[in-house]
Amino acid sequence: MVVLYFGDVFGKPGRRAIKQVLPNIIQQHQPDFMIANAENLAGGKGVNKRTFNEMREMGFDCLTSGNHIWDNKEVLSLFETTDRLIRPANFPEPPRERCPGKGHLLLEKNGLQLMVINLMGRVFMDAIECPFIEVDRILAQQRSTFPILVDMHADATSEKYAMGWHLNGRVSAVVGSHSHVQTADEQILPGGTAYITDVGMTGAFASVIGMKPEEVVRRFMTKRRVMVQPARENPGVSYVIITINEKSRASQIQRFRYTVGDLDFQEGDLE
């Protein structure tokens, strides 16, 4: 089995970049499943119906997310109409108030199965439920053996590494998202789990994690509220190709990051 996973797809530059390169990626690697992190899909602020449908039309089987999943109000209706968008499984569910959406999904396609689990870290992020305990709960409920990919959406590299080792030999892959900066530590852990701390952002590379640099710099220097806008210069893609054998163990993980080239954008048309 071959799985293609794109890191945080940021706005229109990210979506347009994927659309341009995807046919070549499919021709070269023949992925069985295609997954992308969509928490920044709509102009850097969550995901809406239009951007979700755009990714589905490209052939993506499932979209994961993270802490920005609630930024766009349309996500609530999306959760009611599709199971192909998931949110971190460890969001709290207080009594009598179920959290919208689901945190994991079993994909079935061409006789193959792949479970996708979305988790969110707690270091430097919201104090939500423990992702380690939650993923243990999800895995304990499974009665069949199939490949499992975990999107660990977290800030601290130590927390991502800890999750990789926690799940070593129990899942096929742990891929990190959220930081938007690709790391060069792709590896197969001793138990057969593919791991990378962060796959990196797909979007405008000439940016500060997707936003116009000058505005972000001003925010840092003034410590005041400064409006920031999505960047569009130097769009590129960041993704991994993971090969999983018949025993649900990863045999290879390949990391890619490259510029796609100048894409035609209209002023203000960056959602």
C-alpha positions as CSV (number, residue, x, y, z in Angstrom):
1,M,0.0,0.0,0.0
2,V,1.2,3.5,-0.8
3,V,-0.1,6.5,1.1
4,L,0.3,10.2,0.0
5,Y,0.1,12.8,2.8
6,F,0.3,16.6,2.3
7,G,1.2,18.8,5.3
8,D,-0.9,21.8,6.3
9,V,-2.4,23.1,3.0
10,F,-2.5,26.9,3.3
11,G,-5.2,28.8,1.3
12,K,-5.4,29.1,-2.4
13,P,-1.7,29.0,-3.0
14,G,-1.5,25.6,-1.4
15,R,-4.6,24.2,-3.2
16,R,-3.4,25.6,-6.6
17,A,0.1,24.2,-6.1
18,I,-1.3,20.7,-5.3
19,K,-3.6,20.8,-8.3
20,Q,-0.7,21.5,-10.6
21,V,1.7,18.8,-9.3
22,L,-0.8,16.1,-8.3
23,P,-1.1,14.4,-11.7
24,N,2.7,13.8,-11.8
25,I,2.8,12.6,-8.2
26,I,0.0,10.1,-8.9
27,Q,1.7,8.9,-12.1
28,Q,5.0,8.4,-10.3
29,H,4.0,6.9,-7.0
30,Q,0.5,5.4,-7.7
31,P,-0.9,6.2,-4.2
32,D,-3.7,4.0,-2.9
33,F,-4.9,6.7,-0.5
34,M,-4.4,10.5,-0.5
35,I,-4.7,12.5,2.7
36,A,-4.0,16.2,3.5
37,N,-4.2,18.4,6.5
38,A,-6.9,21.0,5.9
39,E,-7.0,23.2,9.0
40,N,-5.6,26.2,7.0
41,L,-7.4,25.3,3.7
42,A,-9.7,28.4,3.5
43,G,-7.4,31.4,3.6
44,G,-5.5,30.0,6.6
45,K,-8.7,29.9,8.7
46,G,-10.2,26.4,8.8
47,V,-12.1,24.8,6.0
48,N,-15.3,25.7,4.2
49,K,-17.6,23.7,1.9
50,R,-16.0,25.1,-1.3
51,T,-12.4,24.3,-0.4
52,F,-13.4,20.9,1.0
53,N,-15.2,20.0,-2.2
54,E,-12.2,21.3,-4.2
55,M,-9.9,18.9,-2.4
56,R,-12.3,16.0,-2.8
57,E,-12.6,16.6,-6.5
58,M,-8.8,16.3,-6.8
59,G,-9.2,12.8,-5.4
60,F,-8.3,13.2,-1.7
61,D,-9.8,10.4,0.4
62,C,-9.7,12.2,3.8
63,L,-8.8,15.6,5.2
64,T,-7.4,15.9,8.7
65,S,-7.2,19.2,10.7
66,G,-6.1,20.7,14.0
67,N,-6.6,23.7,16.3
68,H,-8.0,25.9,13.6
69,I,-10.8,23.5,12.7
70,W,-13.4,25.7,14.3
71,D,-12.3,29.0,12.7
72,N,-14.9,28.7,9.8
73,K,-18.5,28.2,10.8
74,E,-19.3,26.1,7.7
75,V,-17.3,23.3,9.3
76,L,-20.3,22.4,11.5
77,S,-22.5,21.7,8.5
78,L,-19.7,19.8,6.9
79,F,-19.4,17.5,9.9
80,E,-23.1,16.8,9.5
81,T,-22.9,15.8,5.8
82,T,-19.5,14.1,5.4
83,D,-17.2,11.8,7.3
84,R,-14.2,12.6,5.1
85,L,-13.2,15.5,7.2
86,I,-12.0,14.7,10.7
87,R,-10.9,16.8,13.7
88,P,-8.5,16.0,16.6
89,A,-10.0,13.1,18.5
90,N,-9.0,14.4,21.9
91,F,-11.2,17.5,21.9
92,P,-13.2,17.4,25.2
93,E,-16.8,16.2,25.3
94,P,-18.5,17.5,28.4
95,P,-21.7,15.8,29.6
96,R,-24.7,16.2,27.3
97,E,-22.6,18.1,24.7
98,R,-21.0,15.9,22.1
99,C,-18.2,17.4,20.1
100,P,-19.1,17.8,16.4
101,G,-17.3,15.6,13.9
102,K,-15.2,12.5,14.4
103,G,-11.6,12.0,15.3
104,H,-10.8,8.9,13.3
105,L,-12.0,7.2,10.1
106,L,-11.6,3.9,8.4
107,L,-11.2,4.3,4.7
108,E,-12.0,1.5,2.3
109,K,-11.0,1.6,-1.3
110,N,-10.2,-1.0,-4.0
111,G,-10.2,-3.8,-1.4
112,L,-7.8,-2.0,0.9
113,Q,-8.4,-0.4,4.3
114,L,-6.6,2.4,6.0
115,M,-7.5,4.0,9.4
116,V,-6.7,7.7,9.8
117,I,-6.5,9.1,13.4
118,N,-6.2,12.8,14.1
119,L,-4.7,14.0,17.4
120,M,-3.7,17.3,18.8
121,G,-0.8,18.1,21.2
122,R,-1.1,20.0,24.5
123,V,2.3,21.6,24.9
124,F,2.1,25.3,24.0
125,M,-1.5,24.6,22.8
126,D,-4.9,24.4,24.3
127,A,-5.2,22.2,27.4
128,I,-7.5,19.6,25.9
129,E,-7.7,15.8,26.6
130,C,-4.6,13.7,26.6
131,P,-3.8,12.6,23.1
132,F,-1.8,9.5,24.4
133,I,-4.8,8.2,26.4
134,E,-7.2,9.0,23.6
135,V,-5.3,7.1,20.9
136,D,-4.9,4.2,23.3
137,R,-8.7,4.2,23.7
138,I,-9.3,4.3,19.9
139,L,-6.8,1.5,19.2
140,A,-8.3,-0.7,22.0
141,Q,-11.7,-0.6,20.2
142,Q,-10.3,-2.0,17.0
143,R,-11.1,-5.7,16.4
144,S,-9.4,-6.0,13.0
145,T,-5.8,-5.5,11.8
146,F,-5.3,-2.8,9.2
147,P,-2.8,-0.1,8.4
148,I,-3.2,3.1,10.6
149,L,-1.9,6.6,9.9
150,V,-1.9,9.1,12.7
151,D,-1.7,12.9,12.1
152,M,-0.2,14.3,15.2
153,H,-1.0,18.1,15.1
154,A,1.3,19.5,17.7
155,D,3.7,22.4,18.5
156,A,6.5,20.7,20.5
157,T,8.8,18.4,18.7
158,S,9.3,16.4,21.9
159,E,5.6,15.7,22.1
160,K,5.5,14.5,18.5
161,Y,8.5,12.3,19.1
162,A,7.0,10.9,22.2
163,M,3.8,10.0,20.3
164,G,5.9,8.3,17.6
165,W,7.6,6.1,20.2
166,H,4.3,5.6,22.1
167,L,2.8,4.2,18.9
168,N,5.9,2.4,17.6
169,G,4.9,-1.0,16.3
170,R,1.2,-0.3,16.9
171,V,0.4,2.0,13.9
172,S,1.9,2.2,10.4
173,A,2.8,5.9,10.4
174,V,2.9,9.0,12.7
175,V,3.1,12.2,10.6
176,G,3.5,15.6,12.3
177,S,1.7,18.7,11.3
178,H,1.0,22.3,12.6
179,S,4.5,23.8,12.7
180,H,4.5,24.4,8.9
181,V,8.3,23.8,8.7
182,Q,9.4,20.5,7.3
183,T,11.8,18.5,9.4
184,A,14.5,16.2,8.0
185,D,14.0,13.3,10.4
186,E,11.9,10.9,8.4
187,Q,12.6,7.3,9.6
188,I,11.2,3.9,10.2
189,L,11.1,3.2,13.9
190,P,12.1,-0.2,15.1
191,G,8.6,-1.5,15.3
192,G,7.9,-0.7,11.7
193,T,6.2,2.7,12.2
194,A,7.1,5.5,9.7
195,Y,7.7,8.8,11.5
196,I,8.4,12.4,10.7
197,T,8.2,15.3,13.1
198,D,6.6,17.7,10.6
199,V,5.7,17.2,7.0
200,G,5.7,21.0,6.4
201,M,3.4,23.5,4.8
202,T,2.0,23.4,1.3
203,G,1.4,27.0,0.2
204,A,3.4,30.2,-0.2
205,F,7.0,29.5,0.8
206,A,8.0,33.2,0.7
207,S,6.1,33.7,4.0
208,V,6.1,33.2,7.7
209,I,4.1,30.0,7.9
210,G,1.8,31.2,5.2
211,M,1.4,34.8,6.1
212,K,3.0,37.9,4.6
213,P,6.4,38.3,6.3
214,E,6.4,42.1,6.8
215,E,3.1,42.0,8.7
216,V,4.3,39.2,10.9
217,V,7.6,40.9,11.6
218,R,5.8,44.1,12.6
219,R,3.6,42.1,15.0
220,F,6.7,40.7,16.7
221,M,8.5,44.0,16.9
222,T,5.5,46.1,18.1
223,K,3.8,43.5,20.3
224,R,0.6,45.0,19.1
225,R,-2.3,43.5,17.2
226,V,-1.4,43.7,13.5
227,M,-3.6,42.4,10.8
228,V,-1.9,39.7,8.8
229,Q,-2.8,38.4,5.4
230,P,-2.0,35.2,3.5
231,A,1.1,35.4,1.3
232,R,1.1,34.1,-2.3
233,E,4.8,34.3,-3.5
234,N,6.8,31.2,-4.3
235,P,4.1,28.6,-3.9
236,G,5.3,25.1,-3.2
237,V,4.3,21.7,-1.8
238,S,5.4,19.5,1.1
239,Y,4.4,15.9,1.3
240,V,5.5,12.4,2.2
241,I,5.1,9.1,0.4
242,I,4.7,6.1,2.8
243,T,4.9,2.5,1.7
244,I,3.2,-0.1,3.9
245,N,3.6,-3.8,3.6
246,E,1.0,-6.6,4.0
247,K,1.8,-6.8,7.8
248,S,0.7,-3.1,8.2
249,R,4.3,-2.1,8.8
250,A,6.0,0.8,7.0
251,S,8.9,-0.2,4.7
252,Q,9.7,3.3,3.4
253,I,8.9,7.0,4.0
254,Q,10.0,9.6,1.4
255,R,10.0,13.3,2.1
256,F,9.4,15.9,-0.6
257,R,9.5,19.7,-0.6
258,Y,9.8,21.9,-3.7
259,T,8.6,25.1,-5.4
260,V,5.8,24.7,-7.9
261,G,6.4,28.0,-9.7
262,D,4.5,31.3,-10.1
263,L,0.7,30.7,-10.2
264,D,-1.7,33.3,-11.4
265,F,-3.6,35.0,-8.5
266,Q,-5.9,38.0,-8.6
267,E,-5.3,40.6,-5.9
268,G,-7.3,39.7,-2.8
269,D,-8.2,36.3,-4.2
270,L,-6.3,34.1,-1.7
271,E,-9.0,32.1,0.1
